[in-house]
């Protein structure tokens, strides 16, 4: 067994991927896409994006945990656990995204040495993106994948602090810049991987149709 294989095996044992996802209830998910897709269509797209992210995460052989909101009792999450063989966990029931992410990271770090946390809004993720992000945690406390809209689509950590998500205006184009400041003030080192894109508004939709493999989604006519 060569050194690269040994390194990959160690990452597999040491790393878990947390996928943050909401239950796909029409009118409650992908609300900015409702003008283009309708409430039902936006919920169906959310479902397709979650399933694509699970498949991508599972391709790494890392442990995969679906972190569910409002909780794991929704039938969609139960189907994901059965169909994709992923573990389920509840997100912390608070409005602040930073508090929810910190809680999930801390819970997971009690079981695995390093964690990647992603949402389901970035269908551009590949196995290589996730492996590269995990590898960066060998030499950094955190890893970030910036998004083109000024946010980020992945944060990984092997160490956290209570202040690492302080003073961040979630849902704005200032998130990535503010996250850098928060990590620096928290005394955490980090690496930034190549920028990716996510799907939030109708202008993002045409890009979805260029994905390979295609997104498993029936486009409304």
C-alpha positions as CSV (number, residue, x, y, z in Angstrom):
1,X,0.0,0.0,0.0
2,X,1.6,3.3,-1.1
3,X,1.7,6.6,0.9
4,X,-1.2,8.2,-1.0
5,X,-3.5,5.2,-0.2
6,X,-2.5,5.3,3.4
7,X,-3.2,9.0,3.6
8,X,-6.6,8.6,1.9
9,X,-7.5,5.7,4.3
10,X,-6.6,7.9,7.3
11,X,-8.9,10.7,6.0
12,X,-11.7,8.3,5.6
13,X,-11.5,7.2,9.2
14,X,-11.0,10.7,10.6
15,X,-13.5,12.7,8.6
16,X,-17.2,13.2,8.6
17,X,-19.4,15.3,6.3
18,X,-22.4,17.1,7.8
19,X,-25.0,18.1,5.3
20,X,-27.4,20.8,6.5
21,X,-30.8,20.5,5.0
22,X,-34.4,21.6,5.6
23,X,-37.4,19.4,5.1
24,X,-38.7,20.1,1.5
25,X,-42.0,21.7,2.5
26,X,-43.5,23.9,-0.3
27,X,-43.3,27.5,0.6
28,X,-40.6,26.9,3.3
29,X,-37.5,26.1,1.2
30,X,-35.9,27.9,-1.8
31,X,-38.3,30.8,-1.3
32,X,-36.4,33.1,-3.6
33,X,-36.9,30.6,-6.4
34,X,-40.7,30.5,-6.0
35,X,-41.3,33.3,-8.6
36,X,-39.6,31.1,-11.2
37,X,-40.5,27.6,-10.1
38,X,-43.6,27.9,-7.9
39,X,-43.6,26.7,-4.3
40,X,-43.9,23.0,-5.3
41,X,-41.2,23.3,-7.9
42,X,-38.8,25.1,-5.5
43,X,-39.4,22.3,-3.0
44,X,-38.7,19.6,-5.6
45,X,-35.5,21.4,-6.6
46,X,-34.4,21.5,-3.0
47,X,-35.1,17.7,-2.8
48,X,-33.0,17.1,-5.9
49,X,-30.1,19.2,-4.6
50,X,-30.1,17.5,-1.2
51,X,-30.0,14.1,-2.9
52,X,-27.2,15.2,-5.2
53,X,-25.1,16.4,-2.2
54,X,-25.7,13.2,-0.4
55,X,-24.5,11.2,-3.4
56,X,-21.4,13.4,-3.8
57,X,-20.5,13.1,-0.1
58,X,-21.0,9.3,-0.1
59,X,-18.6,9.0,-3.0
60,X,-15.8,10.0,-0.7
61,X,-16.3,7.1,1.7
62,X,-16.3,9.6,4.6
63,X,-19.0,9.2,7.1
64,X,-22.1,11.2,6.1
65,X,-24.6,12.8,8.5
66,X,-27.7,14.6,7.3
67,X,-28.4,17.4,9.8
68,X,-32.1,18.0,9.6
69,X,-34.3,21.1,10.2
70,X,-36.7,21.4,11.9
71,X,-35.9,17.8,12.9
72,X,-35.2,14.3,11.5
73,X,-38.8,13.1,11.7
74,X,-39.8,14.3,8.3
75,X,-40.6,11.5,5.9
76,X,-38.1,12.9,3.4
77,X,-35.2,12.5,5.8
78,X,-36.3,9.1,6.8
79,X,-36.3,8.1,3.2
80,X,-32.8,9.5,2.8
81,X,-31.5,7.4,5.7
82,X,-33.0,4.3,4.1
83,X,-32.1,5.0,0.5
84,X,-28.6,6.4,0.9
85,X,-27.6,4.8,4.2
86,X,-26.8,8.1,5.9
87,X,-27.1,9.0,9.6
88,X,-29.6,11.6,10.7
89,X,-29.2,14.3,13.3
90,X,-31.3,17.3,14.4
91,X,-30.1,20.8,13.9
92,X,-30.2,23.0,16.9
93,X,-33.6,24.7,17.0
94,X,-32.6,28.3,16.8
95,X,-32.8,31.0,14.1
96,X,-29.1,31.9,14.0
97,X,-27.2,29.8,11.4
98,X,-23.9,30.3,13.2
99,X,-25.2,28.9,16.4
100,X,-26.7,25.9,14.6
101,X,-23.4,25.2,12.7
102,X,-21.3,25.6,15.9
103,X,-23.5,23.2,17.7
104,X,-23.4,20.6,14.9
105,X,-19.6,20.9,14.6
106,X,-19.0,20.5,18.3
107,X,-21.3,17.5,18.5
108,X,-19.5,15.9,15.5
109,X,-16.0,16.7,16.7
110,X,-16.7,14.6,19.8
111,X,-16.8,11.6,17.5
112,X,-14.6,12.5,14.5
113,X,-11.3,14.4,14.5
114,X,-12.3,16.6,11.6
115,X,-15.6,17.7,10.0
116,X,-16.7,19.2,6.7
117,X,-20.0,21.0,6.9
118,X,-21.9,21.8,3.7
119,X,-25.4,22.9,2.6
120,X,-27.3,21.5,-0.3
121,X,-27.2,24.6,-2.4
122,X,-24.0,23.9,-4.3
123,X,-24.4,21.2,-7.0
124,X,-21.0,22.0,-8.4
125,X,-19.3,20.0,-5.6
126,X,-17.3,16.9,-6.7
127,X,-15.6,14.2,-4.8
128,X,-12.3,16.0,-5.4
129,X,-13.5,19.2,-3.9
130,X,-14.4,17.4,-0.7
131,X,-11.2,15.3,-0.5
132,X,-9.1,18.4,-1.1
133,X,-11.0,20.3,1.7
134,X,-10.5,17.5,4.1
135,X,-6.8,17.3,3.3
136,X,-6.4,21.0,4.2
137,X,-7.5,20.3,7.8
138,X,-4.3,18.4,8.4
139,X,-2.4,21.7,8.5
140,X,-5.2,24.3,9.3
141,X,-7.9,24.6,12.0
142,X,-10.5,25.4,9.4
143,X,-11.2,25.2,5.7
144,X,-13.6,27.3,3.6
145,X,-14.9,27.1,0.1
146,X,-16.0,30.6,-1.0
147,X,-19.1,31.1,-3.1
148,X,-19.4,33.5,-6.0
149,X,-22.2,35.5,-4.3
150,X,-20.0,36.5,-1.4
151,X,-20.9,33.7,1.0
152,X,-19.4,30.2,1.3
153,X,-20.6,26.7,0.6
154,X,-18.3,24.7,2.9
155,X,-16.7,25.1,6.2
156,X,-14.5,22.4,7.7
157,X,-13.0,22.4,11.2
158,X,-10.9,20.3,13.5
159,X,-11.1,22.9,16.2
160,X,-13.8,25.4,17.1
161,X,-14.2,28.4,19.4
162,X,-17.4,29.9,20.8
163,X,-16.8,33.1,18.8
164,X,-16.0,31.7,15.4
165,X,-19.3,32.7,13.9
166,X,-19.8,36.0,15.7
167,X,-20.9,39.2,13.9
168,X,-21.8,37.5,10.6
169,X,-24.8,38.9,8.6
170,X,-26.1,35.5,7.2
171,X,-27.7,35.6,3.8
172,X,-25.7,38.7,2.6
173,X,-22.8,39.2,0.2
174,X,-20.7,40.1,3.3
175,X,-20.6,36.6,4.8
176,X,-17.3,35.4,3.5
177,X,-15.5,38.6,4.4
178,X,-17.0,38.7,7.9
179,X,-16.2,35.0,8.4
180,X,-12.5,35.7,7.7
181,X,-12.5,38.4,10.4
182,X,-14.3,36.1,12.8
183,X,-11.8,33.3,12.4
184,X,-8.9,35.7,12.7
185,X,-10.3,37.2,15.9
186,X,-11.0,33.7,17.2
187,X,-7.3,32.7,16.7
188,X,-8.1,30.0,14.2
189,X,-6.0,29.3,11.1
190,X,-7.8,28.5,7.8
191,X,-7.3,27.7,4.1
192,X,-9.6,28.8,1.3
193,X,-10.2,26.4,-1.6
194,X,-11.3,27.3,-5.1
195,X,-14.5,29.4,-5.4
196,X,-17.7,27.6,-6.4
197,X,-21.3,28.7,-7.2
198,X,-24.6,28.0,-5.5
199,X,-28.3,28.2,-6.3
200,X,-30.3,30.9,-4.6
201,X,-32.1,33.1,-7.1
202,X,-33.7,32.6,-10.5
203,X,-30.6,33.9,-12.3
204,X,-28.8,30.9,-11.0
205,X,-31.1,28.4,-12.6
206,X,-29.7,28.2,-16.2
207,X,-26.4,27.0,-14.8
208,X,-28.1,24.0,-13.4
209,X,-29.0,22.7,-16.8
210,X,-25.3,22.5,-17.7
211,X,-24.4,20.1,-14.9
212,X,-22.7,16.8,-15.6
213,X,-24.1,14.4,-14.6
214,X,-27.4,16.2,-15.0
215,X,-29.5,17.2,-12.0
216,X,-32.3,14.8,-11.3
217,X,-35.0,17.4,-11.6
218,X,-38.0,17.8,-13.9
219,X,-38.0,21.4,-15.1
220,X,-41.4,23.1,-15.2
221,X,-42.5,24.2,-18.7
